[in-house]
């Protein structure tokens, strides 16, 4: 089994946890935080988390929680407004597409088309390939179009197995990030626990090339 690099992802629900952890008092290497959702929402802790992640020595990333009942262009603008200039040593922009993203009764073809438009806007803005966070069920239901395979996969799959289940367009490929659990405790605070499929140098190389 290859070496895997550890991280967590956080939002307002972790409070100000980031101020109390660092690369010197944990074995974590990266922290990804929620930035935005839909067309108007910004996580109230995003600005503080975004700067503190760097100050605490972690590689950082940010994600947008996508909503199918909002048009892709204003959603992308909401995310871009929050992110601003994305540092080159941070993860490329991430879209979170999961059960809670599916709002309303849009046809599947429309959902796919609009999500691809959202991803394209991010790619054009930063000249980097965005990442997709999803789970097995949504991946197998909505993300089967082969065009999604170009976007690196962050898979949520809470299993005791040694590898996650790969859904949708990524079947037969390697996972990049794996969210293993949503109950990883640091002190009294529960976190989502993530692995990168490689060592720290491979993670830095991945970021440099995406």
Order of alpha helices (4+ residues) and beta strands (2+ residues): beta-beta-beta-alpha-beta-alpha-beta-alpha-beta-alpha-beta-beta-beta-alpha
